[in-house]
């Protein structure tokens, strides 16, 4: 099932229609309760991020073998975690607004996991049962700020720097999250093209690792890392420019498109 969030509530997407189901994604994730309304054409609906205000956003760095190789870094022995917050989340079609202090804005296509029920110290074999579904994410990053120190927060948790969408696809429909094609295009240029089978730590391993010390709640988001092709690793380096359209596409999930808007920094 494809589940979407709109300014008027939460619903499911069927073909080219949106069917209202209620007012709160958390209610659905926790109980599965819903009340169907009258379907409206999807083209007439403004989609928000599937989880507009996640309680936690936990991101994973260097989680693709081919990405670690392109950056010249060693394969990590355990997941590298950092955080973003709800202020970073925007939906499909929204602008990614680059602050004037940022001169090296970058893109990162990612598979995002949405937690469906409370998870504390769960095992990897049990972890898939805690997943509500999956969506596309773009872990937009300000590289000039990210590497000012050993802590990445400054360059990651920026307003509008985490597009999510276009909807949440339930886990039963996605199947194995470790066998999905993933790519990013900027305008018509394919800049990332890989598969989630390159992930060093799979979804189940990540949930088990994180939940050892951090309780995951319904609606929490895990961004699972990015494949190679990011602007930082290119020669020459390639930073986002004003007006460019970024599209993250993940097999069985969909395509998430957002436009870059510079406010005085950047390279455009």
N, C-alpha and C positions, 0 to 999 in steps of 0.2 A: 504494500500500500504506500502511496505517496501522500505525505502529510505536509500542509503548507500553513503559514501564518500570514494574516492580513490585518489591516487596521481595524477591521470589524470583527475579528475572531479567528478561529482555528478551523481548518477543514481538510478535506482530502481532495486530491486531484485525480480525475478520471478522464482519460483521453484529453479533450480540450475544454473540460468543464471543471469548475470548482464547487464542491459541495460543503456548505457550512456544517460544522459539527459541534461548535461550542465556543467558549470565550477564552479558554486557557489551555495551552499545550501541556502544562504540568498535570492538569487533571487527567488528560488522556494518557500521559506516560505512566502515571501512578495507578490508574484504575481501569483504563481502557474504555471508560464511559464516554458516550457521545450521543448527540441528538442531531439527526440529519435535517438539513434544511433544503430549500429549493436550489437546484444547481444553476449556476450562472456561467457564461462563457469565460474561459480562463483569460482571454484577451482583455476582458473588462475588469479584471481584478488586479490590484496592486499587491504583489507578493513582498512580504517582509522576510527577514532571516527566519528560518524555521524555529530557532530558539532566540528570540530577540534580546532577552536579558538573562543569559546563562549565569548561574551562581558561581561557577568556576570555569575557566578556560585553561587547560593544561596542554602545553605544546611540547613537542619532542624534536630535538635537534639532531642532525646527523644520523637519521634513521634509514637512509637508503645507501646501500653499498656503493652504487654508482655515483651518488652525490658525494660521499666521503672521499671516493677516489679522485673526483674532479677538483676537490678542494685541497687535496694532498694531506688529509688528516687520517689518523688511524681509526679503524673500526672500533667504536666504543664497546667496553665490556658490559655496560649496563646503560639503560636509557638516560639520555641527557634531557633534563626537564627545565622548562621555564614557563612563565605565565603571561597571559594577556587577560584583559578584563572586559566587562560588558560594554564599556565605552568604545572599544575597538570594533564592535560588531555592527555591520551594515548588511543590507539585503541585496538581492539581485537587482541590477539596474541602478543601484545607488552609486554616487561618486565616491572615490577614494581621494580624500582631500589631503594633500601633502603640505605640512607646515612650512613656512618660509625658512626655518632653520635647517631643514633637511636638504641635502644636496645629492644624496645617493639613494633614492628610493628604488626598491627591488621587489620582485614578484616571487611567489612560491606556491605552486599548486599543491594541494594537500587533500587527503581523505580525512574527513572529520567524523568522529564517533560521538553519538549522543547517547548518554546513559539513560536507561529506562527505569531502574530501581536501585535502591540504596545498596551500595557495595562497600563493605569493610573487610579487608584481608581475605579476599576471595582467591581461590586457586585458579590457575590458568585453564584447566579443563572446565571449570564452572563459569568462567568469565563471560563467554558468549551469551549466556542467559540474562546478563545484566545490560545488554545492548538494546536500546529502543530502535536504533536505525543509524543511517549514514547520510552525510551530505557533502557537498563540495566546499572547500575552504581555500582562501588565498591568504597566506601568512605574509602580507605585505610588510616589508622591513626597511628601516632606515639604516643602511650599513655604516654611514659615517657616525651615527650615534651609537649603534649597537656595539661597536668595537672600541669605544672610548675607555671601557673598563672590562673586567672579566665578567661582569653582570650584563646580560643582554636586555634587561627590561626597558631601558631608555629608548632603544631603537625598535622595540617590538610593540609595546602596549600603547601605541598612539591612536588617537581618535580616528575611526573609520578604517583602520589597518587590518581588519579581519572580516572581509566579506564571507557570508555563509549563504548557501542555497543551491539550486532554486527552491528545493523542498527537502524534506526528510523522507528517505525511502526505508521502510521497515526491514529489519534484519532478515526476515524470512524471504523477502523478495531479492535481496542482494546475494544471499548465499555466502560463499567464501570470500571475505574481504581481502584475502591475500592473493587474489588472482584477477585483479581489475586493471584494465588499461587506464592510464592517467596522463593527461597532457595539458599544456598551457599554450595558448596563442596570444600574441599581441598584434592587434589588427589582423592581418592575414599571415603573419609570420609564426610558425610553430617553433617555440623556444624551449619547451620541455616535452618529452615524449618517452614514457617508460611504463612500468607496471608495478603494482603494489607487491609483486613477488620479490622485488628488490629490497623490501623492508627488512631491516636487521632484526627488529623486535616487532612481532605481529600484534594484532589488536588484543588477543587474549593475554599475551605476555605483558603488554602495556597496562591493561586493566589490573592484572594481578600485582604488578610491580608498584603501581601508583597506590592501589588500595591498601597496601601494607601499612602505609603511614597517613594517607589522606582518604577520608571517607568520600566516596563519590555519590552524589545525589541525582535524582531524576532531573534531566535537563542540563547537567554538566556536559561540557564538550572537551574531547581530546582531539587535538590536531596532530596527526601521526607522522609528520615529517614530509620533506619534499624530495623529488627526484632531481637529477642533474639538469643543467641548463640555465640556472639562475644567473642574473646579470653580473653578480659579483665574481663568478668563476670564469666568465668569458674573457677572451683576449681579442680585442680590447674589451674592457668592462662595459656593460650596457645598462644604463639606468633608465627608469621610466620617464616618459616625456608627457607634457601637457596634452590632453585630448586623446591619448592612446586608450584603446579598449582591450582590457585583459579578459580572457575567457578561460576558465578552468573547466575541463571536461573529464568526467570519470564514468567508465563503463557501468551500465545498469543504474546510474544515478541521474545524470543529466549534465547541463552546462550552466555555468555561473559567469555572467558578464558584468563588468564594472568599468567605469571610465575614470582615468587619472585626471585630477585637477591640481595643478601646481598653484601655490599662493605666493610665489616669489623665490622659492629655492629650486631644487631639481636641476636637470640638465636640459630642459626643453626651452 
